[in-house]
Amino acid sequence: MRKHMSGDDKHALQRAFQERYPNRRDRRFYMSEFLKIKWVEIPDPRRVSAVESLAIMVLDPIYNRRK
């Protein structure tokens, strides 16, 4: 997990918190202390779409809301 958090500023996690935490060190600290992230490998591409759609419905992330 830490490998992804310390990735470049183009990574989705970095971008999601870039406005709130412009300082990269502060952003990485926030993510490591307050976020729980789990990567799930799904080998079947059809299931990937289904799981992603379900996760968006259940979690209702702000970046996926319609305006």
DSSP file (Angstrom, degrees, kcal/mol; ACC not computed):
  #  RESIDUE AA STRUCTURE BP1 BP2  ACC     N-H-->O    O-->H-N    N-H-->O    O-->H-N    TCO  KAPPA ALPHA  PHI   PSI    X-CA   Y-CA   Z-CA
    1    1 A M    >>        0   0    0      0, 0.0     4,-1.9     0, 0.0     3,-0.7   0.000 360.0 360.0 360.0 -46.4    0.0    0.0    0.0
    2    2 A R  H 3>  +     0   0    0      1,-0.3     4,-2.2     2,-0.2     5,-0.1   0.834 360.0  63.3 -60.7 -31.2    2.7    2.5    0.9
    3    3 A K  H 34 S+     0   0    0      1,-0.2    -1,-0.3     2,-0.2     4,-0.1   0.925 106.8  43.2 -58.2 -43.7    4.3    2.0   -2.5
    4    4 A H  H X4 S+     0   0    0     -3,-0.7     3,-1.2     1,-0.2    -1,-0.2   0.878 111.9  53.1 -70.9 -37.3    1.1    3.4   -4.2
    5    5 A M  H 3< S+     0   0    0     -4,-1.9    -1,-0.2     1,-0.3    -2,-0.2   0.842 109.4  48.9 -67.5 -31.2    0.7    6.2   -1.7
    6    6 A S  T 3< S+     0   0    0     -4,-2.2    -1,-0.3    -5,-0.2    -2,-0.2   0.374  91.3 114.2 -90.2   7.2    4.2    7.4   -2.3
    7    7 A G  S <  S-     0   0    0     -3,-1.2    -3,-0.1     1,-0.1    -4,-0.0   0.080  78.9 -63.5 -65.4-175.9    3.8    7.3   -6.0
    8    8 A D    >   -     0   0    0      1,-0.1     3,-1.8     2,-0.0     6,-0.3  -0.147  52.1-100.2 -70.2 169.1    3.9   10.3   -8.2
    9    9 A D  T 3  S+     0   0    0      1,-0.3    -1,-0.1     5,-0.1     9,-0.1   0.532 116.4  70.0 -69.7  -5.8    1.3   13.1   -8.0
   10   10 A K  T 3  S+     0   0    0      4,-0.1    -1,-0.3     5,-0.1    -2,-0.0   0.583  72.0 110.4 -87.1 -10.2   -0.6   11.7  -11.0
   11   11 A H  S <> S-     0   0    0     -3,-1.8     4,-2.7     1,-0.1     5,-0.2  -0.376  80.3-119.4 -65.0 143.9   -1.8    8.7   -9.0
   12   12 A A  H  > S+     0   0    0      1,-0.2     4,-2.2     2,-0.2    -1,-0.1   0.855 112.6  50.7 -55.8 -39.9   -5.5    8.8   -8.3
   13   13 A L  H  > S+     0   0    0      2,-0.2     4,-1.1     1,-0.2    -1,-0.2   0.908 111.0  48.2 -66.6 -40.4   -5.0    8.8   -4.5
   14   14 A Q  H >4 S+     0   0    0     -6,-0.3     3,-0.5     1,-0.2     4,-0.5   0.933 113.5  47.5 -63.8 -44.8   -2.6   11.6   -4.7
   15   15 A R  H >X S+     0   0    0     -4,-2.7     3,-0.9     1,-0.2     4,-0.5   0.871 104.0  61.5 -64.5 -37.0   -4.9   13.7   -7.0
   16   16 A A  H 3< S+     0   0    0     -4,-2.2    -1,-0.2     1,-0.2     4,-0.2   0.818 117.6  28.4 -61.7 -31.3   -7.9   13.0   -4.8
   17   17 A F  T <X S+     0   0    0     -4,-1.1     4,-2.5    -3,-0.5    -1,-0.2   0.272  91.5 100.8-113.0   9.9   -6.3   14.8   -1.8
   18   18 A Q  T <4 S+     0   0    0     -3,-0.9    -2,-0.1    -4,-0.5    -1,-0.1   0.878  83.6  47.3 -66.3 -38.6   -4.1   17.2   -3.6
   19   19 A E  T  < S+     0   0    0     -4,-0.5    -1,-0.2     1,-0.2    -2,-0.1   0.922 116.6  42.9 -69.9 -42.8   -6.4   20.2   -3.1
   20   20 A R  T  4 S+     0   0    0      1,-0.3    -2,-0.2    -4,-0.2    -1,-0.2   0.871 129.7  27.4 -70.6 -36.6   -7.0   19.6    0.5
   21   21 A Y     <  +     0   0    0     -4,-2.5    -1,-0.3     1,-0.1     6,-0.2  -0.735  65.5 170.8-127.5  81.3   -3.3   18.8    1.2
   22   22 A P        +     0   0    0      0, 0.0     2,-0.6     0, 0.0    -1,-0.1   0.823  62.8  82.5 -62.5 -30.7   -1.1   20.6   -1.3
   23   23 A N  S  > S-     0   0    0      1,-0.2     4,-2.4     2,-0.0     5,-0.2  -0.659  76.8-147.2 -77.7 121.7    2.0   19.7    0.6
   24   24 A R  H  > S+     0   0    0     -2,-0.6     4,-2.7     1,-0.2     5,-0.2   0.857  95.8  53.3 -60.1 -38.9    2.9   16.1   -0.5
   25   25 A R  H  > S+     0   0    0      2,-0.2     4,-2.2     1,-0.2    -1,-0.2   0.921 110.8  46.4 -63.7 -43.9    4.3   15.1    2.9
   26   26 A D  H  > S+     0   0    0      2,-0.2     4,-2.5     1,-0.2    -2,-0.2   0.898 112.8  51.2 -62.9 -40.7    1.1   16.2    4.7
   27   27 A R  H  X S+     0   0    0     -4,-2.4     4,-2.4    -6,-0.2    -2,-0.2   0.920 110.3  47.7 -63.9 -45.5   -1.0   14.4    2.1
   28   28 A R  H  X S+     0   0    0     -4,-2.7     4,-2.3     2,-0.2    -1,-0.2   0.888 111.6  51.1 -64.8 -38.8    1.0   11.2    2.5
   29   29 A F  H  X S+     0   0    0     -4,-2.2     4,-2.1    -5,-0.2     5,-0.2   0.943 110.6  48.8 -62.8 -47.2    0.7   11.4    6.3
   30   30 A Y  H  X S+     0   0    0     -4,-2.5     4,-2.7     1,-0.2     5,-0.4   0.934 113.1  47.2 -57.8 -47.9   -3.1   11.9    6.1
   31   31 A M  H  X S+     0   0    0     -4,-2.4     4,-1.3     1,-0.2    -1,-0.2   0.895 113.4  47.2 -64.7 -40.3   -3.5    9.0    3.7
   32   32 A S  H  < S+     0   0    0     -4,-2.3    -1,-0.2    -5,-0.2    -2,-0.2   0.819 120.6  37.7 -72.4 -28.8   -1.3    6.6    5.8
   33   33 A E  H  < S+     0   0    0     -4,-2.1    -2,-0.2    -5,-0.2    -1,-0.2   0.808 128.5  24.8 -90.5 -31.8   -3.0    7.5    9.1
   34   34 A F  H  < S+     0   0    0     -4,-2.7     2,-0.4    -5,-0.2    -3,-0.2   0.517 102.4  77.1-119.5  -6.8   -6.7    7.9    8.1
   35   35 A L     <  -     0   0    0     -4,-1.3     2,-0.6    -5,-0.4     0, 0.0  -0.857  53.6-158.3-109.0 142.8   -7.5    5.9    5.0
   36   36 A K        +     0   0    0     -2,-0.4     2,-0.4     2,-0.0    -4,-0.1  -0.972  20.9 178.8-116.2 116.7   -8.0    2.2    4.7
   37   37 A I        -     0   0    0     -2,-0.6     2,-0.4     2,-0.0    -2,-0.0  -0.954  10.0-172.3-124.3 134.4   -7.4    1.0    1.2
   38   38 A K        -     0   0    0     -2,-0.4     2,-0.5     2,-0.0    -2,-0.0  -0.992  13.2-147.6-129.4 129.6   -7.6   -2.5   -0.1
   39   39 A W        -     0   0    0     -2,-0.4     2,-0.5     2,-0.0    -2,-0.0  -0.820  14.6-166.5 -95.1 131.5   -6.5   -3.6   -3.5
   40   40 A V        -     0   0    0     -2,-0.5     2,-0.6     2,-0.0    -2,-0.0  -0.975  10.8-146.3-121.8 124.4   -8.5   -6.5   -4.9
   41   41 A E        -     0   0    0     -2,-0.5    -2,-0.0     2,-0.0     0, 0.0  -0.795  16.4-176.8 -91.9 124.4   -7.4   -8.4   -8.0
   42   42 A I        -     0   0    0     -2,-0.6     6,-0.1     1,-0.1    -2,-0.0  -0.962  10.8-165.9-122.7 111.9  -10.2   -9.7  -10.2
   43   43 A P        +     0   0    0      0, 0.0    -1,-0.1     0, 0.0     3,-0.1   0.761  69.5  77.2 -72.8 -24.6   -9.1  -11.7  -13.1
   44   44 A D    >>  -     0   0    0      1,-0.2     4,-1.7     2,-0.0     3,-0.7  -0.776  68.1-153.9 -92.2 114.2  -12.4  -11.6  -15.1
   45   45 A P  H 3> S+     0   0    0      0, 0.0     4,-1.5     0, 0.0    -1,-0.2   0.806  94.0  56.8 -57.2 -31.5  -12.9   -8.3  -16.9
   46   46 A R  H 3> S+     0   0    0      1,-0.2     4,-1.5     2,-0.2     5,-0.1   0.886 107.4  47.8 -68.1 -36.9  -16.7   -8.7  -16.8
   47   47 A R  H <> S+     0   0    0     -3,-0.7     4,-3.1     2,-0.2     5,-0.3   0.838 103.0  62.9 -71.4 -32.2  -16.7   -9.0  -13.0
   48   48 A V  H  X S+     0   0    0     -4,-1.7     4,-2.7     1,-0.2     5,-0.2   0.939 105.3  46.1 -56.9 -47.6  -14.4   -6.0  -12.7
   49   49 A S  H  X S+     0   0    0     -4,-1.5     4,-2.4     1,-0.2    -1,-0.2   0.899 113.8  48.5 -63.2 -41.0  -17.1   -3.8  -14.2
   50   50 A A  H  X S+     0   0    0     -4,-1.5     4,-2.2     2,-0.2    -2,-0.2   0.922 113.5  46.0 -66.0 -44.2  -19.8   -5.3  -12.0
   51   51 A V  H  X S+     0   0    0     -4,-3.1     4,-2.7     2,-0.2    -2,-0.2   0.904 113.0  50.5 -66.0 -41.3  -17.8   -4.9   -8.8
   52   52 A E  H  X S+     0   0    0     -4,-2.7     4,-2.3    -5,-0.3    -2,-0.2   0.930 111.0  48.3 -62.8 -45.0  -16.8   -1.4   -9.7
   53   53 A S  H  X S+     0   0    0     -4,-2.4     4,-2.1     1,-0.2    -1,-0.2   0.910 113.1  48.0 -61.0 -42.7  -20.4   -0.4  -10.4
   54   54 A L  H  X S+     0   0    0     -4,-2.2     4,-2.6     2,-0.2     5,-0.2   0.914 110.8  50.6 -65.1 -43.2  -21.5   -2.0   -7.1
   55   55 A A  H  X S+     0   0    0     -4,-2.7     4,-3.0     1,-0.2     5,-0.4   0.900 110.3  49.9 -62.4 -40.6  -18.8   -0.3   -5.1
   56   56 A I  H  X S+     0   0    0     -4,-2.3     4,-1.9     1,-0.2    -1,-0.2   0.906 112.1  48.3 -64.9 -41.2  -19.7    3.1   -6.6
   57   57 A M  H  < S+     0   0    0     -4,-2.1    -2,-0.2    -5,-0.2    -1,-0.2   0.929 118.7  38.8 -63.3 -45.1  -23.4    2.5   -5.7
   58   58 A V  H  < S+     0   0    0     -4,-2.6    -2,-0.2     1,-0.2    -3,-0.2   0.919 124.6  35.8 -74.3 -45.1  -22.6    1.5   -2.1
   59   59 A L  H  < S-     0   0    0     -4,-3.0    -3,-0.2    -5,-0.2    -2,-0.2   0.731  84.8-155.3 -85.2 -23.0  -19.8    3.9   -1.3
   60   60 A D     <  -     0   0    0     -4,-1.9    -3,-0.1    -5,-0.4    -4,-0.1   0.918  15.7-156.7  48.0  57.0  -21.2    6.9   -3.3
   61   61 A P    >   -     0   0    0      0, 0.0     3,-1.7     0, 0.0     4,-0.3  -0.349  18.7-125.6 -66.0 144.4  -17.8    8.6   -3.8
   62   62 A I  G >  S+     0   0    0      1,-0.3     3,-1.0     2,-0.2    -2,-0.0   0.800 107.4  59.2 -62.6 -29.2  -18.0   12.3   -4.4
   63   63 A Y  G 3  S+     0   0    0      1,-0.2    -1,-0.3     3,-0.0    -3,-0.0   0.604 105.8  49.5 -77.6  -9.1  -16.0   12.1   -7.6
   64   64 A N  G <  S+     0   0    0     -3,-1.7    -1,-0.2    -8,-0.1     2,-0.2   0.335  85.4 111.3-107.8   5.4  -18.6    9.7   -9.2
   65   65 A R  S <  S-     0   0    0     -3,-1.0     2,-0.2    -4,-0.3    -3,-0.0  -0.559  70.5-118.7 -80.8 143.1  -21.6   11.8   -8.4
   66   66 A R              0   0    0     -2,-0.2    -2,-0.1     1,-0.1    -1,-0.1  -0.559 360.0 360.0 -78.6 145.5  -23.6   13.4  -11.2
   67   67 A K              0   0    0     -2,-0.2    -1,-0.1     0, 0.0    -2,-0.0   0.454 360.0 360.0 -89.8 360.0  -23.8   17.1  -11.1
